[in-house]
Amino acid sequence: MGKNKSRTRFQPGPHGGCEALLYEFREPPLQSDDEDDLPPASGQPHPRTVLIAAETFDEALAYLRFHSEGFNVHTVECLGVILMVSGSPAD
């Protein structure tokens, strides 16, 4: 086993393919403004949601922190496992 474990690819799993966990990160709900003609408090129409596939929660969080420094995590949900058939282009 002379090869280093790749951190940029899905890892082989027990289901016969490569797999990763899919996490959904959401920002807090926006505060609503009483006036219809005022823009939302954050300047965005909706809170941001980011989906990240990773081997562990810690890896997903590290990826989020590196690529979206200003993301304010309000909720996190593990949506399940992503499976890919071995030999697929993303494998």
Jmol script that loads the backbone (N, CA, C; Angstrom):
load data "model"
ATOM      1  N   MET A   1       0.837  -1.179   0.000  1.00  0.00           N
ATOM      2  CA  MET A   1       0.000   0.000   0.000  1.00  0.00           C
ATOM      3  C   MET A   1       0.882   1.242   0.000  1.00  0.00           C
ATOM      4  N   GLY A   2       1.582   1.498  -1.100  1.00  0.00           N
ATOM      5  CA  GLY A   2       2.522   2.584  -1.175  1.00  0.00           C
ATOM      6  C   GLY A   2       1.909   3.913  -1.590  1.00  0.00           C
ATOM      7  N   LYS A   3       0.654   3.899  -1.992  1.00  0.00           N
ATOM      8  CA  LYS A   3       0.026   5.152  -2.435  1.00  0.00           C
ATOM      9  C   LYS A   3      -0.520   5.926  -1.252  1.00  0.00           C
ATOM     10  N   ASN A   4      -0.416   7.245  -1.314  1.00  0.00           N
ATOM     11  CA  ASN A   4      -1.019   8.097  -0.289  1.00  0.00           C
ATOM     12  C   ASN A   4      -2.512   8.181  -0.507  1.00  0.00           C
ATOM     13  N   LYS A   5      -3.244   8.281   0.566  1.00  0.00           N
ATOM     14  CA  LYS A   5      -4.702   8.414   0.486  1.00  0.00           C
ATOM     15  C   LYS A   5      -5.039   9.786  -0.092  1.00  0.00           C
ATOM     16  N   SER A   6      -5.833   9.806  -1.156  1.00  0.00           N
ATOM     17  CA  SER A   6      -6.213  11.059  -1.801  1.00  0.00           C
ATOM     18  C   SER A   6      -7.314  11.743  -1.001  1.00  0.00           C
ATOM     19  N   ARG A   7      -7.144  13.030  -0.707  1.00  0.00           N
ATOM     20  CA  ARG A   7      -8.148  13.788   0.039  1.00  0.00           C
ATOM     21  C   ARG A   7      -9.120  14.495  -0.898  1.00  0.00           C
ATOM     22  N   THR A   8      -8.926  14.386  -2.203  1.00  0.00           N
ATOM     23  CA  THR A   8      -9.777  15.101  -3.138  1.00  0.00           C
ATOM     24  C   THR A   8     -10.776  14.183  -3.825  1.00  0.00           C
ATOM     25  N   ARG A   9     -10.836  12.915  -3.437  1.00  0.00           N
ATOM     26  CA  ARG A   9     -11.734  11.964  -4.083  1.00  0.00           C
ATOM     27  C   ARG A   9     -12.608  11.278  -3.049  1.00  0.00           C
ATOM     28  N   PHE A  10     -13.733  10.741  -3.509  1.00  0.00           N
ATOM     29  CA  PHE A  10     -14.559   9.917  -2.645  1.00  0.00           C
ATOM     30  C   PHE A  10     -13.809   8.643  -2.308  1.00  0.00           C
ATOM     31  N   GLN A  11     -14.057   8.092  -1.148  1.00  0.00           N
ATOM     32  CA  GLN A  11     -13.357   6.894  -0.696  1.00  0.00           C
ATOM     33  C   GLN A  11     -14.199   5.642  -0.949  1.00  0.00           C
ATOM     34  N   PRO A  12     -13.546   4.497  -1.221  1.00  0.00           N
ATOM     35  CA  PRO A  12     -14.301   3.253  -1.414  1.00  0.00           C
ATOM     36  C   PRO A  12     -15.120   2.936  -0.168  1.00  0.00           C
ATOM     37  N   GLY A  13     -16.352   2.498  -0.377  1.00  0.00           N
ATOM     38  CA  GLY A  13     -17.234   2.188   0.735  1.00  0.00           C
ATOM     39  C   GLY A  13     -17.717   0.759   0.692  1.00  0.00           C
ATOM     40  N   PRO A  14     -18.491   0.346   1.684  1.00  0.00           N
ATOM     41  CA  PRO A  14     -18.955  -1.037   1.785  1.00  0.00           C
ATOM     42  C   PRO A  14     -20.047  -1.392   0.778  1.00  0.00           C
ATOM     43  N   HIS A  15     -20.545  -0.442   0.022  1.00  0.00           N
ATOM     44  CA  HIS A  15     -21.647  -0.702  -0.901  1.00  0.00           C
ATOM     45  C   HIS A  15     -21.184  -1.040  -2.317  1.00  0.00           C
ATOM     46  N   GLY A  16     -19.892  -1.242  -2.521  1.00  0.00           N
ATOM     47  CA  GLY A  16     -19.393  -1.629  -3.829  1.00  0.00           C
ATOM     48  C   GLY A  16     -18.991  -0.475  -4.710  1.00  0.00           C
ATOM     49  N   GLY A  17     -19.120   0.737  -4.256  1.00  0.00           N
ATOM     50  CA  GLY A  17     -18.720   1.907  -5.029  1.00  0.00           C
ATOM     51  C   GLY A  17     -17.972   2.866  -4.135  1.00  0.00           C
ATOM     52  N   CYS A  18     -17.809   4.063  -4.587  1.00  0.00           N
ATOM     53  CA  CYS A  18     -17.191   5.101  -3.766  1.00  0.00           C
ATOM     54  C   CYS A  18     -18.305   5.906  -3.105  1.00  0.00           C
ATOM     55  N   GLU A  19     -18.070   6.357  -1.899  1.00  0.00           N
ATOM     56  CA  GLU A  19     -19.128   7.060  -1.181  1.00  0.00           C
ATOM     57  C   GLU A  19     -18.598   8.208  -0.346  1.00  0.00           C
ATOM     58  N   ALA A  20     -19.499   9.128  -0.051  1.00  0.00           N
ATOM     59  CA  ALA A  20     -19.217  10.261   0.831  1.00  0.00           C
ATOM     60  C   ALA A  20     -20.536  10.663   1.487  1.00  0.00           C
ATOM     61  N   LEU A  21     -20.443  11.370   2.600  1.00  0.00           N
ATOM     62  CA  LEU A  21     -21.628  11.895   3.269  1.00  0.00           C
ATOM     63  C   LEU A  21     -21.946  13.271   2.693  1.00  0.00           C
ATOM     64  N   LEU A  22     -23.233  13.563   2.528  1.00  0.00           N
ATOM     65  CA  LEU A  22     -23.658  14.861   2.008  1.00  0.00           C
ATOM     66  C   LEU A  22     -24.218  15.694   3.152  1.00  0.00           C
ATOM     67  N   TYR A  23     -23.583  16.843   3.399  1.00  0.00           N
ATOM     68  CA  TYR A  23     -24.010  17.749   4.470  1.00  0.00           C
ATOM     69  C   TYR A  23     -24.611  19.017   3.872  1.00  0.00           C
ATOM     70  N   GLU A  24     -25.670  19.499   4.524  1.00  0.00           N
ATOM     71  CA  GLU A  24     -26.297  20.761   4.135  1.00  0.00           C
ATOM     72  C   GLU A  24     -26.064  21.764   5.260  1.00  0.00           C
ATOM     73  N   PHE A  25     -25.377  22.857   4.943  1.00  0.00           N
ATOM     74  CA  PHE A  25     -25.122  23.944   5.890  1.00  0.00           C
ATOM     75  C   PHE A  25     -26.043  25.104   5.525  1.00  0.00           C
ATOM     76  N   ARG A  26     -26.712  25.684   6.527  1.00  0.00           N
ATOM     77  CA  ARG A  26     -27.612  26.823   6.292  1.00  0.00           C
ATOM     78  C   ARG A  26     -27.240  27.974   7.216  1.00  0.00           C
ATOM     79  N   GLU A  27     -27.411  29.189   6.675  1.00  0.00           N
ATOM     80  CA  GLU A  27     -27.241  30.387   7.491  1.00  0.00           C
ATOM     81  C   GLU A  27     -28.535  30.657   8.257  1.00  0.00           C
ATOM     82  N   PRO A  28     -28.495  31.532   9.272  1.00  0.00           N
ATOM     83  CA  PRO A  28     -29.714  31.861  10.021  1.00  0.00           C
ATOM     84  C   PRO A  28     -30.760  32.512   9.115  1.00  0.00           C
ATOM     85  N   PRO A  29     -32.043  32.361   9.461  1.00  0.00           N
ATOM     86  CA  PRO A  29     -33.089  33.052   8.685  1.00  0.00           C
ATOM     87  C   PRO A  29     -32.864  34.555   8.734  1.00  0.00           C
ATOM     88  N   LEU A  30     -33.255  35.219   7.678  1.00  0.00           N
ATOM     89  CA  LEU A  30     -33.107  36.669   7.621  1.00  0.00           C
ATOM     90  C   LEU A  30     -34.165  37.343   8.472  1.00  0.00           C
ATOM     91  N   GLN A  31     -33.801  38.497   9.033  1.00  0.00           N
ATOM     92  CA  GLN A  31     -34.797  39.291   9.759  1.00  0.00           C
ATOM     93  C   GLN A  31     -35.663  39.978   8.723  1.00  0.00           C
ATOM     94  N   SER A  32     -36.956  39.875   8.892  1.00  0.00           N
ATOM     95  CA  SER A  32     -37.840  40.521   7.916  1.00  0.00           C
ATOM     96  C   SER A  32     -37.975  42.001   8.246  1.00  0.00           C
ATOM     97  N   ASP A  33     -38.102  42.785   7.207  1.00  0.00           N
ATOM     98  CA  ASP A  33     -38.303  44.226   7.366  1.00  0.00           C
ATOM     99  C   ASP A  33     -39.794  44.515   7.257  1.00  0.00           C
ATOM    100  N   ASP A  34     -40.276  45.479   8.053  1.00  0.00           N
ATOM    101  CA  ASP A  34     -41.701  45.814   8.032  1.00  0.00           C
ATOM    102  C   ASP A  34     -42.102  46.502   6.733  1.00  0.00           C
ATOM    103  N   GLU A  35     -41.180  47.235   6.144  1.00  0.00           N
ATOM    104  CA  GLU A  35     -41.484  47.981   4.933  1.00  0.00           C
ATOM    105  C   GLU A  35     -41.196  47.132   3.704  1.00  0.00           C
ATOM    106  N   ASP A  36     -42.170  47.032   2.781  1.00  0.00           N
ATOM    107  CA  ASP A  36     -41.994  46.236   1.570  1.00  0.00           C
ATOM    108  C   ASP A  36     -40.945  46.822   0.633  1.00  0.00           C
ATOM    109  N   ASP A  37     -40.737  48.133   0.685  1.00  0.00           N
ATOM    110  CA  ASP A  37     -39.806  48.743  -0.254  1.00  0.00           C
ATOM    111  C   ASP A  37     -38.354  48.733   0.239  1.00  0.00           C
ATOM    112  N   LEU A  38     -38.096  48.235   1.455  1.00  0.00           N
ATOM    113  CA  LEU A  38     -36.733  48.167   1.967  1.00  0.00           C
ATOM    114  C   LEU A  38     -36.098  46.830   1.577  1.00  0.00           C
ATOM    115  N   PRO A  39     -34.807  46.831   1.246  1.00  0.00           N
ATOM    116  CA  PRO A  39     -34.138  45.559   0.947  1.00  0.00           C
ATOM    117  C   PRO A  39     -34.011  44.730   2.228  1.00  0.00           C
ATOM    118  N   PRO A  40     -33.827  43.432   2.112  1.00  0.00           N
ATOM    119  CA  PRO A  40     -33.633  42.598   3.306  1.00  0.00           C
ATOM    120  C   PRO A  40     -32.457  43.089   4.135  1.00  0.00           C
ATOM    121  N   ALA A  41     -32.465  42.789   5.426  1.00  0.00           N
ATOM    122  CA  ALA A  41     -31.453  43.285   6.355  1.00  0.00           C
ATOM    123  C   ALA A  41     -30.038  42.911   5.921  1.00  0.00           C
ATOM    124  N   SER A  42     -29.840  41.750   5.325  1.00  0.00           N
ATOM    125  CA  SER A  42     -28.496  41.313   4.943  1.00  0.00           C
ATOM    126  C   SER A  42     -28.127  41.714   3.524  1.00  0.00           C
ATOM    127  N   GLY A  43     -29.062  42.256   2.766  1.00  0.00           N
ATOM    128  CA  GLY A  43     -28.794  42.576   1.376  1.00  0.00           C
ATOM    129  C   GLY A  43     -28.999  41.392   0.451  1.00  0.00           C
ATOM    130  N   GLN A  44     -29.298  40.219   0.997  1.00  0.00           N
ATOM    131  CA  GLN A  44     -29.561  39.014   0.220  1.00  0.00           C
ATOM    132  C   GLN A  44     -31.047  38.691   0.309  1.00  0.00           C
ATOM    133  N   PRO A  45     -31.650  38.164  -0.749  1.00  0.00           N
ATOM    134  CA  PRO A  45     -33.069  37.831  -0.690  1.00  0.00           C
ATOM    135  C   PRO A  45     -33.364  36.602   0.167  1.00  0.00           C
ATOM    136  N   HIS A  46     -32.411  35.684   0.306  1.00  0.00           N
ATOM    137  CA  HIS A  46     -32.615  34.452   1.080  1.00  0.00           C
ATOM    138  C   HIS A  46     -31.325  34.085   1.797  1.00  0.00           C
ATOM    139  N   PRO A  47     -31.427  33.358   2.924  1.00  0.00           N
ATOM    140  CA  PRO A  47     -30.188  32.890   3.562  1.00  0.00           C
ATOM    141  C   PRO A  47     -29.489  31.876   2.655  1.00  0.00           C
ATOM    142  N   ARG A  48     -28.167  31.838   2.730  1.00  0.00           N
ATOM    143  CA  ARG A  48     -27.402  30.921   1.888  1.00  0.00           C
ATOM    144  C   ARG A  48     -27.481  29.495   2.416  1.00  0.00           C
ATOM    145  N   THR A  49     -27.459  28.544   1.487  1.00  0.00           N
ATOM    146  CA  THR A  49     -27.389  27.120   1.782  1.00  0.00           C
ATOM    147  C   THR A  49     -26.248  26.540   0.966  1.00  0.00           C
ATOM    148  N   VAL A  50     -25.414  25.715   1.596  1.00  0.00           N
ATOM    149  CA  VAL A  50     -24.279  25.094   0.920  1.00  0.00           C
ATOM    150  C   VAL A  50     -24.346  23.594   1.143  1.00  0.00           C
ATOM    151  N   LEU A  51     -24.184  22.819   0.057  1.00  0.00           N
ATOM    152  CA  LEU A  51     -24.109  21.364   0.133  1.00  0.00           C
ATOM    153  C   LEU A  51     -22.659  20.950  -0.073  1.00  0.00           C
ATOM    154  N   ILE A  52     -22.149  20.086   0.832  1.00  0.00           N
ATOM    155  CA  ILE A  52     -20.765  19.618   0.742  1.00  0.00           C
ATOM    156  C   ILE A  52     -20.743  18.113   0.962  1.00  0.00           C
ATOM    157  N   ALA A  53     -20.094  17.404   0.052  1.00  0.00           N
ATOM    158  CA  ALA A  53     -19.881  15.965   0.197  1.00  0.00           C
ATOM    159  C   ALA A  53     -18.479  15.752   0.745  1.00  0.00           C
ATOM    160  N   ALA A  54     -18.367  14.979   1.816  1.00  0.00           N
ATOM    161  CA  ALA A  54     -17.066  14.731   2.435  1.00  0.00           C
ATOM    162  C   ALA A  54     -17.106  13.389   3.160  1.00  0.00           C
ATOM    163  N   GLU A  55     -15.927  12.918   3.525  1.00  0.00           N
ATOM    164  CA  GLU A  55     -15.825  11.645   4.231  1.00  0.00           C
ATOM    165  C   GLU A  55     -16.303  11.766   5.688  1.00  0.00           C
ATOM    166  N   THR A  56     -16.039  12.933   6.310  1.00  0.00           N
ATOM    167  CA  THR A  56     -16.445  13.157   7.700  1.00  0.00           C
ATOM    168  C   THR A  56     -17.020  14.568   7.847  1.00  0.00           C
ATOM    169  N   PHE A  57     -17.706  14.800   8.962  1.00  0.00           N
ATOM    170  CA  PHE A  57     -18.240  16.131   9.254  1.00  0.00           C
ATOM    171  C   PHE A  57     -17.107  17.142   9.392  1.00  0.00           C
ATOM    172  N   ASP A  58     -16.025  16.751  10.074  1.00  0.00           N
ATOM    173  CA  ASP A  58     -14.888  17.663  10.264  1.00  0.00           C
ATOM    174  C   ASP A  58     -14.305  18.117   8.936  1.00  0.00           C
ATOM    175  N   GLU A  59     -14.203  17.197   7.965  1.00  0.00           N
ATOM    176  CA  GLU A  59     -13.692  17.566   6.644  1.00  0.00           C
ATOM    177  C   GLU A  59     -14.652  18.514   5.924  1.00  0.00           C
ATOM    178  N   ALA A  60     -15.952  18.266   6.060  1.00  0.00           N
ATOM    179  CA  ALA A  60     -16.940  19.146   5.429  1.00  0.00           C
ATOM    180  C   ALA A  60     -16.871  20.548   6.029  1.00  0.00           C
ATOM    181  N   LEU A  61     -16.755  20.639   7.335  1.00  0.00           N
ATOM    182  CA  LEU A  61     -16.670  21.935   8.006  1.00  0.00           C
ATOM    183  C   LEU A  61     -15.380  22.668   7.635  1.00  0.00           C
ATOM    184  N   ALA A  62     -14.278  21.944   7.572  1.00  0.00           N
ATOM    185  CA  ALA A  62     -13.009  22.570   7.179  1.00  0.00           C
ATOM    186  C   ALA A  62     -13.103  23.101   5.752  1.00  0.00           C
ATOM    187  N   TYR A  63     -13.724  22.356   4.859  1.00  0.00           N
ATOM    188  CA  TYR A  63     -13.904  22.800   3.476  1.00  0.00           C
ATOM    189  C   TYR A  63     -14.747  24.077   3.432  1.00  0.00           C
ATOM    190  N   LEU A  64     -15.854  24.083   4.196  1.00  0.00           N
ATOM    191  CA  LEU A  64     -16.724  25.261   4.246  1.00  0.00           C
ATOM    192  C   LEU A  64     -15.960  26.478   4.764  1.00  0.00           C
ATOM    193  N   ARG A  65     -15.220  26.300   5.842  1.00  0.00           N
ATOM    194  CA  ARG A  65     -14.480  27.423   6.440  1.00  0.00           C
ATOM    195  C   ARG A  65     -13.414  27.963   5.485  1.00  0.00           C
ATOM    196  N   PHE A  66     -12.791  27.081   4.707  1.00  0.00           N
ATOM    197  CA  PHE A  66     -11.748  27.505   3.784  1.00  0.00           C
ATOM    198  C   PHE A  66     -12.330  28.233   2.573  1.00  0.00           C
ATOM    199  N   HIS A  67     -13.451  27.731   2.037  1.00  0.00           N
ATOM    200  CA  HIS A  67     -14.004  28.276   0.799  1.00  0.00           C
ATOM    201  C   HIS A  67     -15.082  29.336   1.013  1.00  0.00           C
ATOM    202  N   SER A  68     -15.656  29.414   2.196  1.00  0.00           N
ATOM    203  CA  SER A  68     -16.705  30.406   2.494  1.00  0.00           C
ATOM    204  C   SER A  68     -16.452  30.971   3.885  1.00  0.00           C
ATOM    205  N   GLU A  69     -15.414  31.768   4.019  1.00  0.00           N
ATOM    206  CA  GLU A  69     -14.989  32.274   5.328  1.00  0.00           C
ATOM    207  C   GLU A  69     -16.088  33.004   6.079  1.00  0.00           C
ATOM    208  N   GLY A  70     -16.930  33.762   5.385  1.00  0.00           N
ATOM    209  CA  GLY A  70     -17.958  34.561   6.041  1.00  0.00           C
ATOM    210  C   GLY A  70     -19.273  33.835   6.260  1.00  0.00           C
ATOM    211  N   PHE A  71     -19.317  32.551   5.991  1.00  0.00           N
ATOM    212  CA  PHE A  71     -20.570  31.799   6.139  1.00  0.00           C
ATOM    213  C   PHE A  71     -20.883  31.630   7.622  1.00  0.00           C
ATOM    214  N   ASN A  72     -22.078  32.048   8.045  1.00  0.00           N
ATOM    215  CA  ASN A  72     -22.515  31.973   9.434  1.00  0.00           C
ATOM    216  C   ASN A  72     -23.395  30.729   9.596  1.00  0.00           C
ATOM    217  N   VAL A  73     -22.824  29.631  10.099  1.00  0.00           N
ATOM    218  CA  VAL A  73     -23.549  28.357  10.203  1.00  0.00           C
ATOM    219  C   VAL A  73     -24.626  28.455  11.270  1.00  0.00           C
ATOM    220  N   HIS A  74     -25.866  28.192  10.872  1.00  0.00           N
ATOM    221  CA  HIS A  74     -27.000  28.167  11.793  1.00  0.00           C
ATOM    222  C   HIS A  74     -27.453  26.732  12.037  1.00  0.00           C
ATOM    223  N   THR A  75     -27.577  25.961  10.962  1.00  0.00           N
ATOM    224  CA  THR A  75     -27.958  24.557  11.090  1.00  0.00           C
ATOM    225  C   THR A  75     -27.130  23.712  10.126  1.00  0.00           C
ATOM    226  N   VAL A  76     -26.925  22.454  10.510  1.00  0.00           N
ATOM    227  CA  VAL A  76     -26.233  21.475   9.671  1.00  0.00           C
ATOM    228  C   VAL A  76     -27.062  20.207   9.704  1.00  0.00           C
ATOM    229  N   GLU A  77     -27.231  19.607   8.530  1.00  0.00           N
ATOM    230  CA  GLU A  77     -27.969  18.347   8.451  1.00  0.00           C
ATOM    231  C   GLU A  77     -27.212  17.397   7.535  1.00  0.00           C
ATOM    232  N   CYS A  78     -27.064  16.160   7.969  1.00  0.00           N
ATOM    233  CA  CYS A  78     -26.486  15.135   7.107  1.00  0.00           C
ATOM    234  C   CYS A  78     -27.635  14.557   6.298  1.00  0.00           C
ATOM    235  N   LEU A  79     -27.594  14.761   4.983  1.00  0.00           N
ATOM    236  CA  LEU A  79     -28.689  14.340   4.115  1.00  0.00           C
ATOM    237  C   LEU A  79     -28.594  12.882   3.704  1.00  0.00           C
ATOM    238  N   GLY A  80     -27.440  12.273   3.886  1.00  0.00           N
ATOM    239  CA  GLY A  80     -27.287  10.865   3.547  1.00  0.00           C
ATOM    240  C   GLY A  80     -25.948  10.591   2.899  1.00  0.00           C
ATOM    241  N   VAL A  81     -25.885   9.427   2.268  1.00  0.00           N
ATOM    242  CA  VAL A  81     -24.658   8.964   1.628  1.00  0.00           C
ATOM    243  C   VAL A  81     -24.804   9.098   0.121  1.00  0.00           C
ATOM    244  N   ILE A  82     -23.758   9.589  -0.535  1.00  0.00           N
ATOM    245  CA  ILE A  82     -23.704   9.653  -1.987  1.00  0.00           C
ATOM    246  C   ILE A  82     -22.914   8.431  -2.446  1.00  0.00           C
ATOM    247  N   LEU A  83     -23.489   7.637  -3.327  1.00  0.00           N
ATOM    248  CA  LEU A  83     -22.814   6.458  -3.880  1.00  0.00           C
ATOM    249  C   LEU A  83     -22.544   6.682  -5.356  1.00  0.00           C
ATOM    250  N   MET A  84     -21.361   6.272  -5.795  1.00  0.00           N
ATOM    251  CA  MET A  84     -21.026   6.321  -7.224  1.00  0.00           C
ATOM    252  C   MET A  84     -20.521   4.941  -7.623  1.00  0.00           C
ATOM    253  N   VAL A  85     -20.959   4.480  -8.789  1.00  0.00           N
ATOM    254  CA  VAL A  85     -20.507   3.196  -9.295  1.00  0.00           C
ATOM    255  C   VAL A  85     -19.023   3.289  -9.611  1.00  0.00           C
ATOM    256  N   SER A  86     -18.272   2.277  -9.219  1.00  0.00           N
ATOM    257  CA  SER A  86     -16.843   2.275  -9.501  1.00  0.00           C
ATOM    258  C   SER A  86     -16.594   2.368 -10.987  1.00  0.00           C
ATOM    259  N   GLY A  87     -15.675   3.227 -11.386  1.00  0.00           N
ATOM    260  CA  GLY A  87     -15.360   3.425 -12.783  1.00  0.00           C
ATOM    261  C   GLY A  87     -16.087   4.588 -13.409  1.00  0.00           C
ATOM    262  N   SER A  88     -16.933   5.298 -12.641  1.00  0.00           N
ATOM    263  CA  SER A  88     -17.634   6.450 -13.183  1.00  0.00           C
ATOM    264  C   SER A  88     -16.635   7.589 -13.381  1.00  0.00           C
ATOM    265  N   PRO A  89     -16.943   8.585 -14.213  1.00  0.00           N
ATOM    266  CA  PRO A  89     -15.994   9.684 -14.470  1.00  0.00           C
ATOM    267  C   PRO A  89     -15.563  10.433 -13.223  1.00  0.00           C
ATOM    268  N   ALA A  90     -16.434  10.512 -12.213  1.00  0.00           N
ATOM    269  CA  ALA A  90     -16.087  11.246 -10.987  1.00  0.00           C
ATOM    270  C   ALA A  90     -15.307  10.385 -10.007  1.00  0.00           C
ATOM    271  N   ASP A  91     -15.152   9.117 -10.300  1.00  0.00           N
ATOM    272  CA  ASP A  91     -14.502   8.164  -9.387  1.00  0.00           C
ATOM    273  C   ASP A  91     -13.019   8.397  -9.328  1.00  0.00           C
TER     274      ASP A  91
END
end "model"
wireframe off; spacefill off
backbone 0.3
color backbone group
